[in-house]
């Protein structure tokens, strides 16, 4: 245990000390963490061989995603978002359903031996984008503000929307509900997940911000403890929504949006430590993923898994996004840019563990496809984020 802790500490220490230089490289922190975990793991030096239970890795991914969603939402520029709300609106209302439909259609062709509802499960698992992996783009001031805020809001809400859809397809795949009642159940689950999640996030954030203001007026919040309210609130929103049957991810993102709107002039100091905590958790998660998961699955990818993974990151994502922008006065280059930056990551990791726990007949193949897509996404989007963001800036 102490050896593993020492390796983690060394990586975080070196990365944090050189982050300013590393972030200028044409690769992302996720690539470095994944590569370091793989190099130190069973396939490499064999010095970082964590025996991590599936539930622990899932919990780590959930908490990391909740914190990143909250802080990214809190940093959103609401003035820009009000003007360009149609971009995330179209991505969520048109692009997301089309992405699931196209993922299902191509999945039927590529995996002819897998039942239809299991293919629908796969398409849904890979539909949401990852706020953490997309951070290199949404925080890059070279990217037009409308595109940054649009991608940020999309990644904040699409995973929460996909949760009830995934649950319905899982129920249908395990014959827990009749096919006729599936769409009715899907509608009810979507409304419940979004409604409860948003309500919890907004209510908890409103009351917490009121309490923080009162405490600040009395000088009760010291410089040391100022670092903790935001992570605590993000985890509280997530956990309470999950307890009440809503989407914890929707709660975290909606709470973050409100937090940033209510504390415009004060949020900087409160968010700074939370962002650092989120980035650190992301690095630990991807390092663990590289050591524990990649080392076990990298030799099990079939041609069909590789083909679907590549299509998932290209045609299945980019064509629906392009179609969702039909009629908008947006250049083809910007449409393709938004379509390309739909990285798959933490949400898909969480969904994969949910599917494995349902013991579907082809659950392992579905999980392998998700793992392959995430690995390719970390590499493809990690290497292309800075160069394409610079190219987009040159065309402003």
N, C-alpha and C positions, 0 to 999 in steps of 0.2 A: 504493500500500500504506500509506504513512504517513498519508494522508488518512483512509482507512478505520480505521486504528488510532486516530487522534485522535478520530474520531466515536464509536467504541466506548468509548474511555477517558472522554470527556465524559459519555456516558450513564451508565456505571457509577459515575463520580464523583458525579454529581448524584443518582442514585438512592440510592447508599449513604449520602450525606449527609442525605437527606430520607426515608429508609425508614420511620422512626417515624411520620411524618405521612402518607406515601403509603399505608401499610398500613391506615390508618383510613378510607381512601376506599372507596366502594362498587365499586371496580374492582381487578383483580388486577395484579400485576407483569407477568404474561404479556401482558395486554392492552396495557399501556404499552409493553413491549418490541416487541410485534408492530406496534403503531401507529407507534412511532418508526421502526422498520425500514421500514415501508411508506411513511411520509412522506419519509424520506431516500432511498428506493430509486428505481428507474426510473420508477415511476408518480407519484412526488412530486418532490422537489427534484433528484433525480439525482446526489446527492453520495455515496451509499453503494451502489455498484454492484459488489458482490463477484462475482467469477467463481469461485464455489464448486463444486467437483466433487461429484457425487452421493455418492461414497464418503466424502468429507471430512465432509459434513453428516450422513451416517449414523453415522460414527465419533463425531462430536461428540454426537449424540443418544444413542448407546449409552453413552458414558462419563458423560454427565450423568445418565442414568437409573440407571446402576450406583451412582454416588456418592449420589444422592438416596435410592435404595432402602436402601443400607447405613446412612446416617445416620438415616433415618426409623425403620428397624427397631431401631437401637440405642437410640433414644429411647422405644421402645414401653414401656408399663407392663405388665410380664409378670404382675403380680398381678391386674390387671384382666382381662388377656387369658385367664388361666386360668379365670376365672369366666364370661366371655362368649365362649368359644371357639366356641360354636355359631353365632354370627353370621357370622364369616368362613368357617366350615365349610360352612354352607348356601349362602353366596354362591359359593364355589368349586366345591362338589360338585353343587349343584342349579342355582343361578342362572347360572353360566357356561355349562354345556352348553345350558340353555334359551335363553340369549341367542344363542348361535351358531345353534341350530335356528330360532329366530324370525327372526334376521337372514337366514338362508338362505331361509325360507319367503316372507318379504316381498320379498326380492331376486328370487325367481323371478317374482313378479307384476310388479315394477317394471321389471326388465331382461329381458324375454322373449327377447331376441336373444343373450344371453350364456349359454354352456354352464353346466351345473349345477355342475361342480366349480370353475369360476372364481367363481361366486356364493358357493360355500362358502368359497373363499379370501377373498373380500371380507368375509363375515360374521365370519370368524376374525380378520382384521386389525383389525376395529373392536370386538372383544369385550373386550380388556384395558383397564383403566382406568389413569390416569396418576398416580403418586405425587406428581410435581412440581406438576401443576395442581391436585391435590386437597389440597395442603399447607395452603391457607388454611382448610380445614375440619378436617383431622386434627390440626392444632396449635392450634385454637381451643378454649380451655378452657371456653367457653360451651356447647359441644356435649357431650352426655353421653359419659362416658368409654368405655362399651361400644360406642357407635356409632363414636367416633373410632378406637379400636383395631381394630374390625372392618373399617372401610374401609381402614385402613393395611395390615393383613395381606392383605386381598383384593388391593389394588393391588400388593403386593409379590410375590405368587405367581401371579396370573392371567396376566401376560405370559409368565412362564417356562413355564407350562402350555400356553399357546397356541402356543409356538414349534414343538414337534413336531407338533401338529395342523395347523398351517399348512404345514409341510414335507410332510406326507402329502397334503394337498389339492393342493399344488403339483405333487407327483409324479403324482397322478392326473390333474390338468389337462393335464400334458404327456405323459401315457401312459407314464410311466417305470415304473409298476407296474400290475399288473392290478387290476381293480376288486375281485376276490375277496380279494386279499391286502392290500387297503387297511386294513381294520380291525385285522388282525394287526400290520401295520407300525406303525399308529398307536399301539397299545398298547406295543409295544417301544420306540418313540421316546419316548413320554411317560415310561415307566419309566427310560429311559436319561438323558434330559434332567434329570428331577427328581432321580434317584438320584445321578448324578455331580455335578450342580450342588450339591445339598445336602451331599454328602460333602466336596467341595472347600472349600466355604464353612466348614464346621464344623472340618475339619482345619487349614486355614490360620489360621483365627481362634484356635483353641485354642493352636497353637504360637506364634503372634504375640503373644497376650496373655501367655503364659508368659515370652517373651523380653522384652516390654515391662516386666513386673513386675521381672524380674531387673535390667534396666538402670536402672529407677527406683530400686530399692533401693541401687544403687551411685552414684546421682546422675549418671548418664551422659546423661540426657535433659535438655537445656537448654531454657529458656523459648522460645528461637527455634525449635528443631527439634521442639518438642512439637506444632507445627501440622501436621506432615506425616504421621505414622504412619497416621492413619485414611484419608485419601485414598489413600495408597499401598496399604494393605491392601484397600480397596474395589476398586481397579483390579486388584490381584493376584488376588483371588478371581474377579473377572469374567473376566480374561484366561486364567487357568489352566483354569477350567471350559470356556471356549470351545475351548481347545487340546485338551482331553481328550474333547470331544464332548458335554459337558453344557450346561446353560443357565447362562450367566454371570449372568443376572438372578436366578435362584434362588440361586446361590452368593453373590451380593452381599447378598441379603435375609436368607438363613439365617445368613450370617456376621455381619451386623449384629445380628440377634436375639441370637446367642450373645455377641457383644462387649458389648452392653448388659447382659446377664445376668451376665457374669463380672466386669465393672468397674462395678458399680452406683454406688459412692461416688467413682470417679475419672473416669467417662466424660465429665462435663461439660466440663472443660478440653480434653480431647482432641477432643471432637466439635464444639466451638464454631467452630473455624476450618474444619473440614470442611463444616459446614452453610453457612458463608459461601461457600466455594468452590463448593458445589453450587448455591446460589442464583445466584451469578455466572454459572456455566456455563449455567444455565437461561435467564437473561436474554439472554446472548449467542446461545444457540441460537434463541430465539424472535425476537430482533431479526433474525438472519440469515434465519430462515424467513419473516418478514414482508417482507424486502427481496427475497430470491431466489425464493421459491416463490409467495407470495401474489400478487406483481406479475405473475407469468407465467400463473397459473391462474384468477384471479378472473373473467375474462371468458369462460371456457370451460365454466362450469357449466350443464348442461341442467336442465330441470324434473325429470327423473327422478333426477338426482344430488342436487338440492336436497331432493326429497321423501324420498329414502332417508336422507339425512344427518339431517333433522329426526326421522324415525322412529327412527333409530339412537340418538339422544340421549333419546328419550322412550319410546315403546311397546316397542321392541326391548330396551331396558335395564330400564325400570321395571316392566313386567309380569312378566318372569322373577324379578326381585328380590322383588316382592310375593308371587308364588307360592311362592318358596323359603322364605318366612317363615311359611307356613301352619302353624297349630297353635301358634305361639309367642305368648306373652303380651306382645305389642308393639302399641302404638297404630298406627292407620292413618297418622297423621302421620309417625311415625318410619320406617315402612316406605317411605313415599313419599320421605322425606328421603334415606334410604340409596339408594333407586333413582335419584333425581335426580342425586346426586353420584357419577356414574360418568364423569368427564371423560376424553376421548380426547386423547392427546398423543404423547409421545416414543416409546412402544412402537409405536404405529401408524405413526409416521414411519419407524422402522426396518423394520417389516414392509413398508411400501410400497416402499422401496428394494429389499428382497429380491425382491418380486414383479416389479418393473421389470427386474431383472437376469435373470429367467427368460424374458423376452420372450414373455409370453402374448399371444394375439391381441387380447384386450381389456384388456391390462395398463394402458394409459394411462387408460382410462375408470375402471378400478378405483382407480388412484392419485389421479385427480381426485376421486373420491367420498370417499376417505380424507382428502384435503386439505380438502375442503369441510366434512366432519364436524369435523375438528380446528379449523378457523377458527370454526365456529359454537359449538363446545364452549368454546373460549377466551373467546368473548364471553359466551355464556349462563352458564357456570359462574363466570366471572370477575366478572360483575355481580351474581350471586345469592348468592355464598358468604357474605359478611358479613351481608346482611339476613336470609337464611334461618337462618344460625347463631344470630343474635340471637333470631329467632322461636322456634327450638327451645329456646333457653335459657329463654325466658319460660314455656315449657310444662313445665319440669322438675317 
